[in-house]
Amino acid sequence: MKSFSAKIYIIGINPYVLLPSALLKHIFQKAGKDKGAIPVQLKIGDKEFIQNLVRYSGKWRLYLNGPMRKVAGKDVGDTIEVQIDFDPRPRVTPIHPKLKKAFKENSIAKKAFEKLSPSRQKEILRYINSLKSEESVDKNIKRAIAHLAGKQSFVGRKNL
């Protein structure tokens, strides 16, 4: 892992740091790309995190969530010490078994899901996986399937 220090900025409600250009080049080389989200592992203090480097408004940003800033005891305007490197481990959001079963029963919804952007697929999977009760899971899988089949809105979305 490579270390760097950076001031914490904020864009909208999202705190972030900018990486030095030499470090960015190192991560791009290890990732084999310089486009799209780039998975990284980082260490702040003695706590490890996984995150993505993302390009937004022309700059590559490492967003720092609440737990990251809390561990560091730092916030917007402060300078933070970070150790970072490319993370080659696959990031997979599991598909809920009931959603998998629903896709087997509805090929139209499955095909529509497969055409969605990876971020939209992940949004749906995370939402279903976050539900606590079986009743909520069942109800929302029905809604997701209807949405994907073009019959209703789902998770605040009117269209795919």
C-alpha positions in Angstrom: 0.0 0.0 0.0 1.1 3.5 -0.7 0.6 6.4 1.7 -0.5 9.9 1.1 -1.9 12.9 2.9 -4.7 15.0 1.6 -7.2 17.7 2.6 -10.8 16.6 2.9 -13.1 18.5 0.6 -16.8 18.2 0.1 -19.0 18.2 -3.0 -22.7 18.4 -2.3 -22.9 16.3 0.9 -20.0 14.0 -0.1 -16.6 14.4 1.6 -13.7 13.3 -0.5 -9.9 13.6 -1.0 -7.9 13.9 -4.2 -5.0 11.5 -4.8 -1.6 12.7 -6.0 -1.2 12.2 -9.7 1.7 9.7 -9.4 -0.4 7.6 -7.0 -3.3 7.7 -9.4 -1.1 6.6 -12.3 0.2 3.7 -10.1 -3.4 2.6 -9.3 -4.5 2.9 -13.0 -1.5 0.8 -14.1 -2.3 -1.9 -11.5 -6.0 -1.8 -12.4 -5.3 -1.9 -16.1 -7.7 0.9 -16.7 -8.3 4.6 -16.1 -12.1 4.7 -16.7 -15.1 3.7 -14.7 -15.0 3.0 -11.0 -11.7 1.5 -9.7 -11.9 -0.7 -6.7 -9.4 0.2 -4.0 -8.5 -1.0 -0.5 -7.4 1.5 2.0 -6.3 1.9 5.5 -7.0 4.8 7.8 -5.3 4.4 11.2 -5.4 0.7 11.9 -8.8 0.2 10.2 -9.2 -1.3 6.7 -11.9 -0.3 4.2 -12.8 -1.0 0.6 -14.0 1.8 -1.6 -14.1 2.9 -5.3 -12.1 5.7 -6.9 -14.5 7.5 -9.1 -14.1 10.3 -11.6 -16.6 13.1 -11.2 -16.6 16.6 -12.6 -13.2 16.0 -14.2 -11.4 14.8 -11.0 -10.7 11.4 -9.5 -12.1 11.3 -6.0 -11.9 9.0 -3.1 -15.1 9.5 -1.1 -14.8 9.2 2.6 -17.9 7.9 4.4 -18.7 8.6 8.1 -17.0 5.5 9.5 -13.8 6.4 7.6 -13.7 9.9 9.0 -14.7 8.8 12.5 -11.7 6.3 12.6 -9.4 9.1 11.5 -11.0 11.7 13.8 -11.1 14.0 10.8 -13.7 15.9 8.9 -14.1 18.4 6.0 -11.2 20.9 6.0 -8.8 18.6 7.9 -5.9 16.7 6.4 -6.1 12.9 6.6 -3.4 10.2 6.2 -4.5 7.3 4.0 -2.8 4.1 2.8 -4.3 2.9 -0.5 -3.8 0.4 -3.3 -5.8 -1.2 -6.1 -8.1 -4.0 -4.9 -8.2 -6.9 -7.4 -10.8 -8.8 -5.4 -14.1 -9.1 -7.3 -17.0 -7.1 -5.8 -20.1 -9.1 -6.2 -23.5 -8.2 -4.8 -25.4 -11.5 -4.2 -28.8 -12.1 -5.7 -31.4 -13.0 -3.1 -32.6 -16.6 -3.6 -36.2 -15.5 -3.9 -35.3 -13.0 -6.6 -33.3 -15.7 -8.5 -36.4 -17.9 -8.3 -38.6 -15.1 -9.6 -36.3 -14.5 -12.5 -36.6 -18.2 -13.4 -40.3 -17.8 -13.5 -40.3 -14.6 -15.5 -37.9 -14.4 -18.4 -39.0 -11.0 -19.5 -38.1 -9.5 -16.2 -34.8 -11.4 -16.2 -33.9 -10.1 -19.6 -34.8 -6.5 -18.6 -32.7 -6.8 -15.5 -29.7 -8.0 -17.5 -30.0 -5.0 -19.8 -29.8 -2.6 -16.9 -26.5 -0.8 -16.1 -24.4 -2.6 -13.5 -25.0 0.2 -11.0 -28.8 -0.1 -11.4 -28.6 -3.9 -11.0 -26.6 -3.4 -7.9 -29.1 -0.9 -6.6 -31.9 -3.4 -6.9 -29.9 -6.3 -5.5 -28.8 -4.2 -2.5 -32.3 -3.0 -1.8 -33.8 -6.5 -1.9 -30.9 -7.8 0.3 -31.4 -5.1 2.8 -35.0 -6.0 3.6 -35.5 -7.5 7.1 -38.8 -9.4 7.0 -39.8 -12.2 4.6 -43.0 -10.3 4.0 -41.1 -7.2 2.8 -38.8 -9.4 0.6 -41.8 -11.1 -1.0 -43.7 -7.8 -1.6 -40.7 -6.0 -3.1 -39.7 -8.9 -5.3 -43.2 -8.8 -6.8 -42.8 -5.1 -7.3 -39.3 -5.4 -8.8 -40.5 -8.1 -11.3 -43.6 -6.0 -12.3 -41.2 -3.0 -12.7 -38.8 -5.0 -14.9 -41.7 -6.3 -16.9 -42.8 -2.6 -17.5 -45.9 -2.7 -15.4 -45.2 -0.4 -12.4 -42.6 1.8 -10.8 -40.1 0.5 -8.2 -37.7 2.1 -5.7 -38.8 5.5 -6.9 -38.2 4.8 -10.5 -40.9 5.1 -13.2 -38.8 3.6 -15.9 -35.8 1.3 -16.3 
